[in-house]
């Protein structure tokens, strides 16, 4: 059973071992982020993985929201 984490981002135990993916695909969120970090453009990723640019933006929005909720505690 799929659970929507954010618009266009889902988790389904039957898809990619429950990792967050773009809805309607098996493309993991972390793969798209890694490709962007490595220097690929959104257009290149969309073409290579048959995604829309709105899918790439959904990945970035999900990542931003996830990081915004993260709490970092420093130990002195």
Residue frames as qw, qx, qy, qz and C-alpha x, y, z in Angstrom:
[[0.000, 0.888, 0.459, 0.000, 0.00, 0.00, 0.00],
 [0.438, 0.385, 0.004, 0.812, 1.47, 3.32, -1.10],
 [0.288, -0.792, -0.361, 0.401, 1.64, 6.31, 1.22],
 [0.374, 0.761, 0.104, 0.520, 2.01, 9.80, -0.19],
 [0.571, -0.368, -0.263, 0.685, 4.74, 11.71, 1.66],
 [0.002, -0.552, 0.051, 0.832, 4.42, 14.87, -0.41],
 [0.659, 0.628, 0.070, -0.408, 2.92, 15.84, -3.75],
 [0.714, 0.578, -0.379, -0.117, 4.26, 13.33, -6.34],
 [0.179, 0.476, -0.812, 0.285, 6.41, 11.52, -3.73],
 [0.870, -0.272, -0.096, -0.400, 5.30, 8.14, -2.36],
 [0.119, -0.425, 0.880, -0.175, 6.54, 5.23, -0.29],
 [0.904, 0.026, -0.112, -0.413, 5.39, 1.70, -1.04],
 [0.607, -0.470, 0.640, -0.001, 6.99, -1.37, 0.56],
 [0.833, 0.287, 0.463, 0.094, 6.54, -3.18, -2.77],
 [0.545, 0.793, 0.011, 0.272, 8.54, -0.56, -4.69],
 [0.403, 0.633, -0.402, 0.525, 12.29, -0.11, -4.17],
 [0.551, -0.167, -0.681, 0.453, 12.12, -1.62, -0.66],
 [0.287, -0.813, -0.479, 0.165, 9.99, 1.25, 0.63],
 [0.382, -0.225, 0.046, 0.895, 12.33, 4.06, -0.37],
 [0.281, 0.723, 0.244, -0.583, 10.68, 7.36, -1.39],
 [0.403, 0.130, 0.663, 0.618, 10.06, 7.40, -5.15],
 [0.257, 0.181, -0.181, -0.932, 8.39, 9.63, -7.68],
 [0.622, 0.263, 0.570, -0.468, 4.75, 8.58, -7.96],
 [0.788, 0.549, 0.082, -0.267, 4.02, 6.37, -10.95],
 [0.548, 0.647, -0.520, 0.102, 7.70, 5.44, -11.34],
 [0.903, -0.316, -0.170, 0.237, 10.38, 3.40, -9.63],
 [0.452, 0.569, -0.205, 0.655, 12.78, 6.37, -9.61],
 [0.571, -0.534, -0.450, 0.432, 14.06, 7.01, -6.06],
 [0.078, -0.993, -0.083, -0.040, 14.15, 10.54, -4.71],
 [0.540, -0.689, 0.330, 0.354, 17.78, 10.15, -3.59],
 [0.670, 0.175, 0.498, 0.522, 18.84, 9.16, -7.12],
 [0.261, 0.845, 0.302, 0.355, 17.44, 12.37, -8.57],
 [0.326, -0.938, 0.099, 0.064, 19.13, 14.42, -5.86],
 [0.699, -0.374, 0.425, 0.437, 22.44, 12.65, -6.45],
 [0.576, 0.453, 0.452, 0.509, 22.23, 13.30, -10.19],
 [0.041, 0.961, 0.146, 0.231, 21.55, 16.99, -9.57],
 [0.525, -0.794, 0.242, 0.191, 24.43, 17.17, -7.10],
 [0.725, -0.106, 0.478, 0.485, 26.71, 15.53, -9.67],
 [0.075, -0.426, 0.303, 0.849, 25.95, 18.30, -12.14],
 [0.143, 0.361, 0.816, 0.429, 23.21, 16.89, -14.34],
 [0.247, -0.059, -0.028, -0.967, 20.52, 19.37, -15.32],
 [0.540, 0.205, 0.592, -0.562, 16.87, 18.83, -14.53],
 [0.684, 0.500, -0.191, -0.496, 16.21, 18.49, -18.26],
 [0.355, 0.424, -0.831, -0.069, 18.86, 15.76, -18.62],
 [0.200, -0.046, 0.890, -0.406, 17.44, 13.81, -15.67],
 [0.624, 0.350, 0.313, -0.624, 13.89, 14.19, -16.96],
 [0.640, 0.506, -0.434, -0.382, 14.93, 12.88, -20.35],
 [0.233, 0.368, -0.896, 0.089, 17.06, 10.00, -19.03],
 [0.083, 0.088, 0.907, -0.404, 14.40, 8.75, -16.58],
 [0.167, -0.435, -0.701, -0.540, 11.24, 9.72, -18.50],
 [0.219, -0.567, -0.575, 0.547, 10.17, 12.27, -15.88],
 [0.127, 0.865, 0.296, 0.384, 8.56, 15.67, -16.08],
 [0.267, 0.438, -0.322, 0.795, 10.25, 18.78, -14.78],
 [0.558, -0.555, 0.043, -0.615, 7.45, 18.98, -12.20],
 [0.936, -0.232, -0.256, 0.071, 8.69, 15.61, -10.87],
 [0.607, 0.229, -0.312, 0.694, 12.19, 17.04, -10.39],
 [0.135, -0.519, 0.159, -0.829, 10.74, 20.07, -8.62],
 [0.799, -0.459, -0.156, -0.354, 8.67, 17.78, -6.39],
 [0.856, -0.050, -0.334, 0.392, 11.87, 15.96, -5.39],
 [0.324, 0.343, -0.264, 0.842, 13.56, 19.24, -4.50],
 [0.443, -0.534, 0.006, -0.720, 10.53, 20.45, -2.53],
 [0.899, -0.344, -0.258, -0.089, 10.36, 17.15, -0.62],
 [0.726, 0.081, -0.333, 0.596, 14.08, 17.31, 0.17],
 [0.054, 0.466, -0.176, 0.866, 13.80, 20.92, 1.34],
 [0.651, -0.516, -0.071, -0.552, 10.86, 20.12, 3.63],
 [0.919, -0.196, -0.310, 0.145, 12.61, 17.06, 5.02],
 [0.568, 0.185, -0.310, 0.739, 15.77, 19.02, 5.80],
 [0.181, -0.555, 0.060, -0.810, 13.81, 21.90, 7.28],
 [0.789, -0.491, -0.116, -0.351, 12.36, 19.49, 9.84],
 [0.824, 0.069, -0.425, 0.369, 15.74, 18.00, 10.73],
 [0.420, -0.885, 0.137, -0.149, 17.15, 18.85, 14.13],
 [0.708, 0.368, -0.436, 0.415, 20.91, 18.75, 14.60],
 [0.616, -0.785, 0.047, -0.045, 22.31, 18.48, 18.10],
 [0.490, 0.633, -0.484, 0.352, 25.97, 19.23, 18.61],
 [0.832, -0.499, -0.173, 0.171, 27.89, 17.53, 21.38],
 [0.077, 0.918, -0.328, 0.210, 30.63, 19.63, 22.90]]
